[in-house]
């Protein structure tokens, strides 16, 4: 079976973990600080604050931005559910704008139509590793005086006009889940150039403490361990190599699948660096093709079969897909093929041959 994702853990990560275990300091400590500094430098941001996972990163970033009861945050329905759930965690309301059918990312004109006096932030998701149209989104936000939080959980190292994602909006959030472009086993990061937001994220991740045992706010136990950070430090050193390989694999798949009737290969917007967390095609008879590929030993992915506003829980809150028809349509067609750094040229040839046979 060719897996859809594969964490690449080497001797460097193993040694780093053993060193931490041997040090006796395995909770949040110096390794977390080192990882934060390195990640901030990588993203070209003033601050990076480590947390225990990507969902927590979204949650505490929104809290630090002051998102609370009665506020609205405009986001996409075509993402993992954590994107919208993080808004609910703050007592605020997710408002769903539709997507661009080519990029799968939130569409700025749809965002404009959703803005009300209650709108406090826009949360674009750089889905599958392709950055959103941040120029247009930032222009809308600046015109309306609202904040932007970039959900960059799938887009480590992606760029728009030479700027790294996570450095463009008010804040950014990353995930280091094992299937991401780099991992810490579990973990997340908030990036920002805003001193106050960074300070509040640090407070909220650690039980609301301004100093040890002095709690000025209600907070959470969202800390990252030094064990995870040690893995992250070594993974970050390899990230550009991983990314180069992902892009090469995606370009090879594009070349081999070019002109194949019945599928659409990934569209890449002008002026962006797509880092291919997932290589996602669209195909009309998706479920049939998916089964044939799985039967042939190719582990595919369907991200995401049901938009967030069509999930049972959200339907129970009164949401529906009436205003997001593109998301609903795309969800029926998307199919992700293996393109991660561990996939070989022989694997890619096998994948493309089987895709052709399956159509």
C-alpha positions in Angstrom: 0.0 0.0 0.0 1.3 3.5 -0.9 0.2 5.7 2.1 -1.4 9.1 1.6 1.0 10.4 4.3 4.1 9.2 6.1 5.9 11.0 8.9 9.7 11.0 8.2 11.4 10.6 11.5 15.2 10.2 11.4 18.0 9.5 13.8 18.3 13.2 14.5 14.8 13.3 16.0 15.3 10.1 18.0 18.6 11.4 19.5 17.0 14.7 20.3 14.1 13.0 22.2 16.5 10.8 24.1 18.6 13.8 25.0 15.5 15.5 26.5 14.5 12.3 28.4 18.0 12.1 29.8 18.0 15.8 30.9 15.1 15.3 33.3 13.3 18.3 31.8 10.5 16.9 29.7 7.7 19.4 30.1 7.7 22.9 28.6 11.2 24.3 29.0 14.3 25.4 27.0 13.6 23.2 24.0 10.2 24.8 23.6 11.8 28.3 23.7 14.4 27.2 21.1 11.7 25.8 18.8 9.6 29.0 19.1 12.6 31.1 18.2 13.5 29.0 15.2 9.9 28.9 14.0 9.5 32.6 14.3 12.6 33.1 12.3 11.4 30.7 9.6 8.0 32.5 9.3 9.6 36.0 9.5 7.4 36.9 12.5 8.3 38.6 15.8 6.7 35.9 17.9 5.9 32.2 17.7 4.2 30.6 20.7 4.1 26.8 20.9 1.0 24.9 22.1 -0.1 21.3 22.3 -2.0 21.1 18.9 -3.3 23.1 16.0 -6.8 23.3 17.3 -5.5 24.9 20.5 -3.4 27.3 18.4 -6.6 28.5 16.6 -8.5 28.7 19.9 -6.0 30.7 21.9 -5.1 32.9 19.0 -8.8 33.9 18.7 -9.0 34.4 22.5 -5.9 36.6 22.4 -7.4 38.6 19.6 -10.4 39.3 21.9 -12.9 37.2 20.0 -15.8 36.5 22.4 -19.5 36.0 22.9 -21.6 37.8 20.2 -18.7 38.2 17.7 -18.7 36.8 14.2 -15.7 35.3 12.4 -16.0 34.7 8.7 -14.3 31.5 7.5 -14.7 28.6 5.0 -16.9 25.6 5.3 -14.4 23.6 3.2 -11.8 22.7 5.9 -11.4 20.4 8.8 -14.0 21.0 11.5 -11.5 22.4 14.0 -11.4 25.7 12.0 -15.0 26.6 12.8 -15.0 24.8 16.2 -12.3 27.1 17.5 -14.7 30.0 16.9 -17.4 28.3 18.8 -15.0 27.6 21.7 -14.8 31.4 22.1 -18.5 31.7 22.3 -18.5 33.5 18.9 -20.3 32.6 15.7 -18.6 31.1 12.6 -20.0 32.7 9.4 -19.3 30.7 6.2 -18.3 32.3 3.0 -18.0 30.2 -0.2 -14.8 29.1 -1.9 -13.0 29.5 -5.2 -13.6 26.3 -7.2 -10.0 26.3 -8.6 -8.0 26.8 -5.4 -10.5 25.4 -2.9 -9.8 28.5 -0.7 -12.2 31.1 0.6 -13.3 33.6 -2.0 -12.8 37.3 -1.1 -16.0 38.5 -2.8 -18.0 36.0 -0.8 -16.3 37.2 2.3 -17.4 40.8 1.6 -21.0 39.8 1.4 -20.9 38.2 4.8 -19.5 41.1 6.8 -21.9 42.6 9.4 -21.4 45.0 12.3 -20.7 41.9 14.4 -17.8 40.7 12.3 -14.6 40.9 14.2 -12.3 38.7 12.2 -11.7 36.7 9.0 -10.2 33.3 9.2 -8.9 32.2 5.8 -7.6 28.6 5.5 -4.5 27.9 3.3 -6.1 24.6 2.3 -3.9 21.7 1.1 -0.8 24.0 1.3 -2.0 26.6 -1.2 -2.1 30.2 0.2 -5.4 32.2 0.0 -5.7 35.5 -1.9 -4.3 37.3 1.1 -3.9 40.6 -0.8 -7.6 40.9 -1.3 -8.5 39.5 2.2 -6.1 42.0 3.9 -7.6 44.9 1.9 -11.1 43.9 3.0 -10.0 43.6 6.6 -8.2 46.9 6.6 -11.1 48.7 5.0 -13.5 47.3 7.6 -11.1 47.5 10.6 -11.3 43.8 11.4 -8.6 41.3 12.2 -7.3 38.3 10.2 -6.2 35.0 11.6 -4.5 32.7 9.1 -5.3 29.0 9.5 -2.0 27.8 8.2 -2.2 24.3 9.7 -1.6 22.7 6.3 0.7 25.3 4.9 4.2 25.3 6.6 6.5 27.3 4.3 3.8 28.4 1.8 4.3 31.9 0.5 2.3 34.7 -1.0 4.3 37.3 -2.9 7.4 36.2 -1.1 5.8 36.4 2.3 5.5 33.3 4.5 1.9 32.4 5.6 1.4 33.1 9.2 3.2 36.4 8.9 0.6 38.3 6.9 -2.5 38.5 9.1 -3.0 39.6 12.7 -2.0 36.1 13.7 -1.4 32.7 12.3 -1.9 29.1 13.5 0.0 26.0 12.6 -0.4 22.3 13.3 2.3 19.7 13.8 0.1 16.6 13.6 2.0 13.5 12.3 0.6 13.8 8.7 1.5 17.5 8.3 4.5 18.8 6.3 6.5 18.7 9.5 5.6 17.1 12.8 6.3 17.2 16.6 4.0 14.1 17.0 1.3 16.5 18.3 1.7 20.2 18.5 0.8 23.6 17.3 2.1 27.2 17.0 0.7 30.7 17.0 2.7 33.3 15.0 2.2 37.0 15.3 4.0 40.4 15.1 1.7 41.8 17.8 3.3 41.8 21.3 0.0 41.9 23.2 -1.4 38.9 21.3 1.8 36.9 21.9 1.6 37.7 25.6 -2.0 36.7 25.9 -1.4 33.4 24.0 1.4 32.6 26.5 -1.0 33.4 29.4 -4.0 31.4 28.0 -1.9 28.3 27.2 -0.7 28.1 30.8 -3.8 28.3 33.0 -4.2 32.1 32.7 -1.0 32.6 34.8 0.7 36.0 34.5 3.3 34.5 36.8 3.5 31.3 38.7 0.3 30.7 40.7 -1.1 34.1 40.0 -4.1 33.7 37.7 -5.5 36.9 36.2 -7.5 35.1 33.4 -9.1 31.8 32.9 -6.8 29.7 30.8 -6.0 26.2 29.6 -3.3 23.6 29.8 -2.2 23.9 26.2 1.5 23.7 26.7 3.9 21.9 24.4 6.4 19.5 25.9 10.2 19.7 25.4 9.9 16.2 23.9 7.7 17.4 21.2 9.7 20.6 20.7 12.9 18.5 20.3 11.3 16.7 17.4 10.1 20.0 16.0 13.5 21.6 16.0 15.0 18.7 13.9 12.0 18.6 11.6 12.1 22.3 10.9 15.7 21.9 9.7 14.4 19.4 7.2 11.3 21.2 6.2 12.6 23.0 3.1 14.0 19.6 1.8 10.6 18.0 2.5 8.9 20.9 0.7 11.1 20.7 -2.3 10.3 17.0 -2.7 6.6 17.6 -2.3 6.7 20.2 -5.1 8.7 18.0 -7.3 6.3 15.1 -6.8 3.3 17.3 -7.5 4.9 18.7 -10.7 5.6 15.1 -11.8 2.0 14.1 -11.2 0.8 17.1 -13.1 3.0 16.2 -16.1 1.8 12.6 -16.1 -1.9 13.4 -15.6 -1.9 16.4 -18.0 -4.8 16.2 -20.5 -6.3 13.1 -18.9 -10.0 13.3 -19.5 -12.2 13.3 -16.5 -9.9 14.8 -13.9 -8.6 18.3 -13.1 -5.1 18.6 -11.6 -4.4 21.2 -8.9 -4.6 24.8 -9.9 -1.8 27.0 -8.5 -2.6 30.7 -8.2 -0.1 33.3 -9.5 2.6 34.5 -7.1 2.2 31.8 -4.5 4.3 28.9 -3.3 2.0 25.9 -3.0 3.6 23.4 -0.5 1.2 20.5 -1.3 0.2 19.2 2.1 -2.2 17.3 -0.1 -2.1 16.8 -3.9 -5.8 17.1 -4.7 -7.5 16.5 -8.0 -11.2 16.7 -8.8 -12.9 13.9 -10.6 -16.6 13.5 -11.4 -16.9 9.8 -10.5 -14.8 10.2 -7.4 -16.1 7.4 -5.3 -15.7 4.8 -8.0 -12.2 6.0 -8.9 -11.3 6.1 -5.2 -12.3 2.5 -4.7 -10.4 1.3 -7.7 -7.2 3.1 -6.5 -7.6 1.7 -3.0 -8.1 -1.8 -4.4 -4.9 -1.3 -6.4 -3.0 -0.6 -3.2 -3.0 3.2 -3.3 -4.1 4.9 -0.1 -6.0 8.1 -1.2 -7.8 10.7 0.9 -11.1 12.6 0.6 -10.6 16.0 2.2 -13.4 16.8 2.9 -16.5 14.7 2.0 -18.9 16.9 4.0 -18.5 20.7 4.4 -18.6 22.0 7.9 -21.9 23.7 7.6 -23.4 20.4 6.4 -22.1 18.4 9.4 -24.9 17.1 11.7 -23.8 19.2 14.6 -23.7 22.4 12.6 -27.0 21.6 11.0 -28.4 21.3 14.5 -27.2 24.9 15.1 -29.2 26.1 12.1 -26.5 26.1 9.5 -27.1 24.9 5.9 -25.4 24.9 2.5 -27.7 27.4 0.8 -25.1 30.1 0.5 -22.1 27.9 -0.2 -23.0 25.8 -3.3 -19.4 25.7 -4.6 -18.2 24.1 -1.4 -21.0 21.5 -1.6 -20.1 20.7 -5.2 -16.4 20.5 -4.7 -16.8 18.1 -1.7 -18.3 15.6 -4.1 -15.3 15.6 -6.4 -12.0 16.1 -4.5 -9.6 13.2 -4.2 -6.1 13.5 -2.8 -3.2 11.3 -4.2 0.0 10.5 -2.4 2.7 13.1 -3.1 4.6 13.3 0.2 8.4 13.1 0.3 8.6 9.4 0.8 6.8 8.6 -2.5 9.2 7.4 -5.1 9.2 8.0 -8.9 8.1 4.4 -9.4 5.2 5.0 -6.9 4.2 8.1 -8.9 4.3 6.2 -12.2 2.2 3.4 -10.6 -0.3 6.0 -9.2 -0.8 7.8 -12.5 -1.2 4.5 -14.4 -3.9 3.4 -12.0 -5.6 6.7 -12.2 -5.8 6.4 -15.9 -7.2 2.8 -15.6 -9.7 3.9 -13.0 -11.4 6.6 -15.1 
